[in-house]
Structures are given as structure tokens and as C-alpha cells.
């Protein structure tokens, strides 16, 4: 390497980047072609892409058959987001060029990034014709097919790699095989593959747990997710899955404890708060249950499942005022749903606030007129309120949906008779 270039490298290593770049730019007019290429490599390495582009474009014009220059320049174009220029340049590399396979693989990457998966596959298959035993091409094909959901084809390529390599580009081939088998629904094979991996990597362990769960081995899933949390206590998603698995095994205390631990490391996870509330309720601790589910609703005022859970909890406790407060509060935060109007009507009815109850039954009716349960309840309410004409209309609508309900048919006839007397 030229002494000037060496001096620039030393300046860069001593954090004097401006001096290093200035030195090389001053030297460029005197440098021979080999040194210019070296300088371009250094500029790329240091992140000075515009400067590297200028040099490489000049060299490419002077040496149009030098594929090494084209490959490096295309890399720089890609880094700069000039994909089309990179594609044009790579397509200039001919079949008899020693860099042809590399050019095809770079083209495949570019087309894949653009969502042109079939074109990307064609480029890789062309590369495979030239180098049929090259594992990196099999890996690229496996990854492409895996990303497009063609798991069975991906498995074929991954299996070709295994005799030669267990890992490529920091990707475990067994891990990919297990994922592909699981995604194909072959959970037993996926489980066996994961068991062969013997990995301490939290991501692998987490996927192992999911596969075990689908294979009907909840016991293995629980152990895998427990191990994930041991390896990485901040692996947020493991807490909910582990807590749910405990619940399915009727280990409610463990499920509750795990949900609370998860909340400590993921304080904005509404599902964990709701789950903790559900577990507290199952354990008979309704005060804690209300606390956790309210936290979930605070995070998401439109969290319908949690809101309806709280409403049912308040009903069991005969706390209709709390239902009114809750729904009023979430209304103020912008959440709305016809079911909330129905529940509000019921709560007002229970507290004998009949005028308010009527208002909310009417509001709910606009969206729930096709819900026969609602219509039946609304009809009875209207009857109690002496609004017989409207009640008759509602019951007639109900019977259009439930024509075999003889009790309501008979009740409706009595209403009509009462009205006519």
C-alpha cells in the first residue's frame, strides 16, 4: 500500500478523519488506478460514499469489463438507495465473468427488497446452475422461499445445507428448519428439530415453546418459556404466553404471579393487566381484579373485552353506579360501542333511573335492532314503562327474527288485546 494511503489510514485510526480525507483527495490526481481502487475501498469502509462513488464511476468508465469495480459500485449505489442504477450495473456482468454468480445474488437481493420475488428466485436459480453445490445459494433460496411462505420448498434447500453447515450469516439452519416445519403445520417434526438444537438463545427457546404448545406438549412449552425468562427477564412476550399456559394447566396462582412479573418489565402491556385481573378474579380477589383491569382500560379506553369484564364484575357485586361511572368515563375518553349503551341502560334501569335508561336503550337500538336478545329485553322495558305501542313494534320486530318463540308471540297478543280494551 502506498505510503500516503498508509498515512491516511493512521490519521483515521487516530480520529483525524478530516485530515485523512483531505490527504487522500489531494493524492487522488497523482494516484495510479490500483491506488484509486484502494482509496475507494477505504472511502466505502469509512462511510464516505459520495467520494467513493466519484472514484468508482471514473474507474468503471475506463475499465468497463472489470466486474470487481461494478460489484463495488453497485454496493455503493445500494447503500445510497439508488437500486435501479445498481440493477443496471449488475446486469452488465456477463455469464463468462468470474463475478457472475455474485452479481446474480446481489440482483436477487435487490429484486427481493422490491417485492419482485419471482424475479429474485429466477436470479438465484440461474446462479445455482453455474454453482450447483454452493451452499450460500441454497441458503439464499431457502431464505427467499421462507420469506414468501413457501415453507416446504424452503425446507428442501435448508436440508441441502445441513451436511455442510449448521449456521450461515449468523442464522441457525436447524432453527430455520424448525420454524419452517412449524409454519407448515408439521409440529411434531418441528419439535424434534428444536430438541436437536439445544440452544440457550431466548428467541429460539420462545419459538420452541410455541411449537411444543401446538404439538400438544404444554409441559415442554412451560419449561421453554420459563427458561426464556431465566435467560432474559426483559423478554416481554414470554410472560403472557407462560401465564396463559399456566392457566390452561389450572395453575392459577402461577399464572397470576407470572402476569404480575410481566407487568413489572412491560408496564404498557394491556393484555398482561387484563390477564392479571382475570386471574385475580378466579382466585376470588375482586379488589385486585378490578385494579388490574382498570389499568388495562386506562392504557386503552377502547379495550372492549376488558370493559365488558369490568361491567360483569360490577354486576356480580351489584355495583350499578360503578357501571355508570365506568361507561361515562370511557365515553369521555372517546370510546363508544352499542353494547356500552345497552349496559348503561340496564344499569340505569336497576337504579330506577328510568328516563336515563330509556334514552340509552333508544341509542343502543339504532345499532342493535338485529340482536333478538336486545329487542326482547327492550320490549319488556317499554312495557314496564307503559309505552305499549312502541313495545308492540319492538316485539313484532323480534318475532321476525325469532318466529318460533311462542311465549313472546302469546305475550304480544295479550299486549295488543290490552291496548284495544
C-alpha positions as CSV (number, residue, x, y, z in Angstrom):
1,X,0.0,0.0,0.0
2,X,1.3,3.5,-0.9
3,X,2.8,5.4,2.0
4,X,0.3,8.3,1.5
5,X,-2.6,5.9,1.8
6,X,-1.0,4.3,4.9
7,X,-0.6,7.8,6.4
8,X,-4.3,8.5,5.8
9,X,-5.2,5.1,7.4
10,X,-3.2,6.1,10.5
11,X,-4.8,9.5,10.6
12,X,-8.3,7.9,10.5
13,X,-7.3,5.5,13.3
14,X,-6.2,8.4,15.4
15,X,-9.7,10.0,14.9
16,X,-8.4,12.7,12.5
17,X,-10.9,11.9,9.8
18,X,-10.9,15.4,8.1
19,X,-7.1,15.3,7.6
20,X,-7.3,11.7,6.4
21,X,-9.9,12.5,3.7
22,X,-8.1,15.7,2.7
23,X,-4.8,13.8,2.3
24,X,-6.4,11.2,0.0
25,X,-8.3,13.7,-2.1
26,X,-5.1,15.7,-2.6
27,X,-3.3,12.4,-3.6
28,X,-6.0,11.2,-6.0
29,X,-4.9,13.1,-9.1
30,X,-1.4,11.5,-8.8
31,X,-2.6,8.0,-7.8
32,X,-2.4,5.1,-10.2
33,X,-5.6,3.1,-10.9
34,X,-4.8,0.4,-8.3
35,X,-4.4,3.0,-5.6
36,X,-7.6,4.8,-6.7
37,X,-9.4,1.5,-6.2
38,X,-7.8,1.1,-2.7
39,X,-8.9,4.6,-1.8
40,X,-12.4,3.9,-3.0
41,X,-12.5,0.8,-0.8
42,X,-11.3,2.9,2.2
43,X,-14.0,5.6,1.5
44,X,-16.6,2.9,1.5
45,X,-15.3,1.4,4.7
46,X,-15.3,4.8,6.4
47,X,-18.8,5.7,5.1
48,X,-17.8,8.4,2.6
49,X,-20.0,7.0,-0.1
50,X,-20.2,10.1,-2.4
51,X,-16.4,10.3,-2.6
52,X,-16.2,6.6,-3.3
53,X,-18.9,6.9,-6.0
54,X,-16.9,9.5,-7.9
55,X,-13.8,7.3,-8.0
56,X,-15.6,4.1,-8.9
57,X,-17.7,5.7,-11.6
58,X,-14.5,7.1,-13.2
59,X,-12.8,3.7,-13.0
60,X,-15.9,1.9,-14.3
61,X,-15.9,4.1,-17.4
62,X,-12.3,3.5,-18.1
63,X,-12.4,-0.3,-17.4
64,X,-16.0,-1.3,-18.4
65,X,-15.1,-5.0,-18.3
66,X,-13.8,-5.0,-14.7
67,X,-16.6,-6.7,-12.8
68,X,-15.0,-6.1,-9.4
69,X,-15.4,-2.4,-9.9
70,X,-19.0,-2.9,-11.0
71,X,-19.8,-5.0,-7.9
72,X,-18.3,-2.5,-5.5
73,X,-20.0,0.4,-7.3
74,X,-23.4,-1.4,-7.2
75,X,-22.9,-1.9,-3.4
76,X,-22.3,1.8,-3.0
77,X,-25.4,2.6,-5.1
78,X,-27.5,0.2,-2.9
79,X,-26.2,1.9,0.2
80,X,-27.3,5.3,-1.3
81,X,-30.7,3.9,-2.2
82,X,-30.0,4.0,-6.0
83,X,-31.3,0.5,-6.6
84,X,-32.1,1.0,-10.3
85,X,-28.6,2.1,-11.1
86,X,-27.3,-0.9,-9.1
87,X,-29.5,-3.2,-11.1
88,X,-28.4,-1.8,-14.4
89,X,-24.8,-2.1,-13.5
90,X,-25.1,-5.7,-12.2
91,X,-27.0,-6.8,-15.3
92,X,-23.9,-5.8,-17.3
93,X,-21.9,-8.6,-15.7
94,X,-21.8,-11.4,-18.3
95,X,-22.1,-15.2,-17.8
96,X,-18.4,-15.8,-18.6
97,X,-17.3,-13.4,-15.8
98,X,-15.9,-14.9,-12.6
99,X,-18.1,-12.5,-10.6
100,X,-21.3,-13.5,-12.5
101,X,-22.7,-15.6,-9.6
102,X,-22.1,-12.8,-7.1
103,X,-23.8,-10.3,-9.4
104,X,-26.8,-12.6,-9.7
105,X,-27.1,-13.0,-5.9
106,X,-26.9,-9.2,-5.4
107,X,-29.6,-8.8,-8.1
108,X,-31.7,-11.4,-6.2
109,X,-31.4,-9.3,-3.0
110,X,-32.4,-6.2,-4.8
111,X,-35.4,-7.7,-6.5
112,X,-36.5,-9.4,-3.2
113,X,-36.2,-6.0,-1.5
114,X,-38.5,-4.6,-4.2
115,X,-41.0,-7.4,-3.7
116,X,-40.2,-9.0,-7.1
117,X,-39.9,-12.4,-5.5
118,X,-40.3,-14.5,-8.7
119,X,-37.5,-12.5,-10.4
120,X,-35.3,-12.9,-7.4
121,X,-35.9,-16.6,-7.4
122,X,-35.0,-16.8,-11.2
123,X,-31.7,-15.0,-10.5
124,X,-30.8,-17.4,-7.7
125,X,-31.8,-20.5,-9.8
126,X,-29.5,-19.1,-12.6
127,X,-26.7,-18.8,-10.0
128,X,-27.4,-22.4,-8.9
129,X,-27.0,-23.6,-12.5
130,X,-23.5,-22.1,-12.5
131,X,-22.6,-23.3,-9.0
132,X,-24.9,-26.2,-8.2
133,X,-23.0,-27.1,-5.0
134,X,-22.7,-23.7,-3.5
135,X,-24.3,-23.7,0.0
136,X,-24.7,-19.9,0.1
137,X,-27.0,-20.1,-3.0
138,X,-29.1,-22.8,-1.3
139,X,-29.3,-20.6,1.8
140,X,-30.4,-17.6,-0.3
141,X,-33.1,-19.7,-2.0
142,X,-34.2,-21.1,1.4
143,X,-34.4,-17.6,2.9
144,X,-36.3,-16.2,-0.1
145,X,-38.9,-19.1,-0.1
146,X,-39.2,-18.9,3.7
147,X,-40.0,-15.2,3.5
148,X,-42.7,-15.8,0.9
149,X,-44.3,-18.6,2.9
150,X,-43.3,-21.4,0.6
151,X,-42.1,-23.4,3.6
152,X,-41.9,-26.9,2.0
153,X,-39.6,-25.7,-0.8
154,X,-37.5,-23.7,1.8
155,X,-37.1,-26.9,3.8
156,X,-35.7,-28.7,0.7
157,X,-32.9,-26.1,0.4
158,X,-32.2,-25.9,4.2
159,X,-31.8,-29.7,4.3
160,X,-29.2,-29.5,1.5
161,X,-27.1,-27.1,3.6
162,X,-27.1,-29.1,6.9
163,X,-24.4,-31.7,5.9
164,X,-22.0,-28.8,5.2
165,X,-23.0,-26.0,7.6
166,X,-25.1,-25.6,10.8
167,X,-25.1,-21.8,10.5
168,X,-24.8,-19.2,7.8
169,X,-24.7,-15.5,8.2
170,X,-25.5,-16.0,12.0
171,X,-28.7,-17.9,11.1
172,X,-29.1,-21.4,12.5
173,X,-30.2,-23.7,9.8
174,X,-31.8,-26.1,12.3
175,X,-33.7,-23.1,13.7
176,X,-35.0,-22.2,10.3
177,X,-35.9,-25.8,9.6
178,X,-37.9,-26.0,12.8
179,X,-39.7,-22.7,12.0
180,X,-40.5,-23.9,8.5
181,X,-41.9,-27.2,9.7
182,X,-43.9,-25.4,12.4
183,X,-45.3,-22.9,9.8
184,X,-46.2,-25.9,7.6
185,X,-48.2,-27.4,10.5
186,X,-45.7,-30.3,11.0
187,X,-45.3,-29.5,14.7
188,X,-44.0,-33.0,15.7
189,X,-41.1,-32.7,13.2
190,X,-40.5,-29.1,14.3
191,X,-40.5,-30.1,17.9
192,X,-37.9,-32.8,17.2
193,X,-35.8,-30.3,15.3
194,X,-35.9,-27.8,18.1
195,X,-34.9,-30.5,20.6
196,X,-31.8,-31.2,18.5
197,X,-30.8,-27.5,18.5
198,X,-30.0,-27.4,22.3
199,X,-29.9,-23.6,22.2
200,X,-29.8,-21.0,25.0
201,X,-30.9,-18.3,22.7
202,X,-34.1,-16.7,24.0
203,X,-35.7,-16.3,20.5
204,X,-35.1,-19.9,19.7
205,X,-36.4,-21.0,23.1
206,X,-39.5,-18.9,22.7
207,X,-40.3,-20.4,19.3
208,X,-39.6,-23.8,20.7
209,X,-42.3,-23.2,23.3
210,X,-44.8,-22.2,20.7
211,X,-44.1,-25.3,18.7
212,X,-44.4,-27.5,21.7
213,X,-47.7,-25.9,22.5
214,X,-49.0,-26.6,19.0
215,X,-47.7,-30.2,19.3
216,X,-49.8,-30.7,22.4
217,X,-46.8,-30.6,24.7
218,X,-47.8,-27.8,27.1
219,X,-45.4,-29.1,29.7
220,X,-42.4,-28.6,27.3
221,X,-43.8,-25.1,26.3
222,X,-43.9,-24.1,30.0
223,X,-40.3,-25.2,30.6
224,X,-39.1,-23.5,27.4
225,X,-40.8,-20.2,28.4
226,X,-39.6,-20.4,32.0
227,X,-36.1,-20.8,30.5
228,X,-36.6,-17.8,28.3
229,X,-37.3,-15.6,31.3
230,X,-34.4,-17.1,33.2
231,X,-32.1,-16.2,30.2
232,X,-33.7,-12.7,29.6
233,X,-36.1,-11.3,32.2
234,X,-36.9,-8.5,29.8
235,X,-38.2,-10.8,27.1
236,X,-41.7,-9.3,27.3
237,X,-43.8,-11.6,25.2
238,X,-42.8,-14.7,27.1
239,X,-44.7,-13.6,30.2
240,X,-48.1,-13.6,28.7
241,X,-47.6,-16.9,26.9
242,X,-46.2,-18.6,30.0
243,X,-49.0,-17.2,32.2
244,X,-51.6,-18.4,29.7
245,X,-50.0,-21.9,29.6
246,X,-50.2,-22.0,33.4
247,X,-53.9,-21.0,33.3
248,X,-54.6,-23.8,30.8
249,X,-52.9,-26.2,33.3
250,X,-55.1,-24.8,36.0
251,X,-52.1,-23.4,37.8
252,X,-53.9,-20.2,38.6
253,X,-51.5,-18.9,41.3
254,X,-48.5,-19.4,39.0
255,X,-50.4,-17.7,36.1
256,X,-51.2,-14.7,38.3
257,X,-47.7,-14.4,39.6
258,X,-46.2,-14.6,36.1
259,X,-48.6,-11.9,34.8
260,X,-47.6,-9.6,37.7
261,X,-43.9,-10.2,37.0
262,X,-44.6,-9.4,33.3
263,X,-46.2,-6.1,34.3
264,X,-43.0,-5.2,36.2
265,X,-41.0,-5.4,33.0
266,X,-43.7,-4.4,30.5
267,X,-45.8,-1.7,32.1
268,X,-47.7,-0.7,29.0
269,X,-48.9,-4.2,28.1
270,X,-52.7,-4.0,28.3
271,X,-53.1,-7.8,27.8
272,X,-51.0,-8.6,30.8
273,X,-53.0,-6.2,33.0
274,X,-56.3,-7.7,31.8
275,X,-54.9,-11.3,32.3
276,X,-53.7,-10.4,35.8
277,X,-57.2,-9.1,36.6
278,X,-58.8,-12.2,35.2
279,X,-56.6,-14.5,37.3
280,X,-57.2,-12.4,40.5
281,X,-60.9,-12.8,39.9
282,X,-60.5,-16.6,39.5
283,X,-58.6,-16.5,42.9
284,X,-61.5,-14.7,44.5
285,X,-59.6,-11.4,44.9
286,X,-62.1,-9.0,43.2
287,X,-60.4,-5.9,44.6
288,X,-57.1,-6.7,42.8
289,X,-59.0,-7.9,39.8
290,X,-60.7,-4.5,39.4
291,X,-57.4,-2.7,39.9
292,X,-55.6,-4.6,37.2
293,X,-58.4,-4.4,34.6
294,X,-58.9,-0.7,35.3
295,X,-55.2,-0.3,34.5
296,X,-55.8,-2.1,31.2
297,X,-58.7,0.3,30.3
298,X,-56.6,3.3,31.3
299,X,-54.0,2.2,28.7
300,X,-56.7,1.6,26.1
301,X,-60.1,3.2,26.7
302,X,-61.4,1.2,23.8
303,X,-60.3,-2.2,25.2
304,X,-63.8,-3.8,24.8
305,X,-63.0,-7.1,26.3
306,X,-61.7,-5.5,29.5
307,X,-64.5,-3.1,29.7
308,X,-67.2,-5.8,29.4
309,X,-65.3,-7.8,32.0
310,X,-65.4,-4.9,34.5
311,X,-69.1,-4.5,33.8
312,X,-69.8,-8.2,34.6
313,X,-67.7,-7.9,37.7
314,X,-69.7,-4.9,38.9
315,X,-73.0,-6.7,38.1
316,X,-71.9,-9.6,40.3
317,X,-71.2,-7.1,43.1
318,X,-74.4,-5.2,42.4
319,X,-72.5,-2.0,41.8
320,X,-74.6,-0.5,39.1
321,X,-73.3,3.0,40.0
322,X,-69.8,1.8,39.1
323,X,-71.1,0.7,35.7
324,X,-72.5,4.1,35.1
325,X,-69.2,5.8,36.2
326,X,-67.1,3.4,34.1
327,X,-69.0,3.9,30.9
328,X,-69.3,7.6,31.4
329,X,-65.6,7.8,31.9
330,X,-64.7,5.8,28.8
331,X,-67.2,7.9,26.8
332,X,-65.4,11.0,27.9
333,X,-62.2,9.4,26.6
334,X,-63.7,8.9,23.2
335,X,-64.7,5.2,23.4
336,X,-68.1,4.1,22.2
337,X,-69.9,0.9,21.5
338,X,-73.6,0.0,21.3
339,X,-73.1,-2.7,23.9
340,X,-72.0,0.0,26.3
341,X,-75.2,1.9,25.7
342,X,-77.1,-1.4,26.4
343,X,-75.2,-1.9,29.6
344,X,-75.8,1.7,30.6
345,X,-79.5,1.3,30.0
346,X,-79.5,-1.8,32.2
347,X,-77.6,-0.1,35.0
348,X,-80.0,2.9,35.0
349,X,-82.9,0.6,35.0
350,X,-81.6,-1.2,38.0
351,X,-81.1,2.1,39.8
352,X,-84.6,3.1,38.8
353,X,-83.4,6.0,36.7
354,X,-85.9,5.0,34.0
355,X,-85.7,8.2,31.9
356,X,-81.9,7.7,31.5
357,X,-82.5,4.0,30.9
358,X,-84.9,4.8,28.1
359,X,-82.5,7.2,26.5
360,X,-79.7,4.6,26.3
361,X,-82.0,1.8,25.2
362,X,-83.0,4.1,22.3
363,X,-79.4,4.9,21.5
364,X,-78.5,1.2,21.6
365,X,-81.5,0.3,19.4
366,X,-80.0,2.1,16.4
367,X,-77.2,-0.5,16.2
368,X,-78.7,-3.5,17.9
369,X,-82.1,-3.8,16.1
370,X,-80.9,-7.1,14.6
371,X,-80.0,-8.5,18.1
372,X,-83.0,-10.5,19.2
373,X,-81.9,-10.7,22.8
374,X,-81.7,-6.9,22.9
375,X,-85.1,-6.5,21.3
376,X,-86.7,-8.9,23.8
377,X,-85.3,-7.0,26.8
378,X,-86.1,-3.6,25.3
379,X,-89.7,-4.7,24.6
380,X,-90.2,-5.8,28.2
381,X,-88.7,-2.5,29.4
382,X,-91.0,-0.4,27.2
383,X,-94.0,-2.5,28.5
384,X,-93.0,-1.7,32.1
385,X,-92.8,1.9,31.2
386,X,-96.3,1.9,29.7
387,X,-95.0,2.5,26.2
388,X,-97.2,-0.2,24.8
389,X,-97.4,1.0,21.1
390,X,-93.6,1.1,20.9
391,X,-93.3,-2.2,22.8
392,X,-95.6,-3.9,20.3
393,X,-93.4,-2.7,17.4
394,X,-90.3,-4.0,19.1
395,X,-91.8,-7.4,19.8
396,X,-93.1,-7.7,16.2
397,X,-89.5,-7.0,15.0
398,X,-88.3,-9.6,17.5
399,X,-90.7,-12.2,16.2
400,X,-89.5,-11.6,12.6
401,X,-86.1,-12.8,13.8
402,X,-87.4,-15.4,16.3
403,X,-90.7,-16.6,14.8
404,X,-90.7,-19.8,16.8
405,X,-90.8,-18.1,20.2
406,X,-94.3,-19.0,21.2
407,X,-94.1,-17.3,24.6
408,X,-93.3,-13.9,23.1
409,X,-96.0,-14.4,20.4
410,X,-98.6,-15.1,23.1
411,X,-97.3,-12.1,25.2
412,X,-97.6,-9.8,22.2
413,X,-101.2,-10.9,21.6
414,X,-102.0,-10.0,25.2
415,X,-100.4,-6.6,24.7
416,X,-102.5,-6.0,21.7
417,X,-105.7,-7.0,23.5
418,X,-104.8,-4.8,26.4
419,X,-104.3,-1.9,24.1
420,X,-107.7,-2.4,22.4
421,X,-109.7,-2.7,25.7
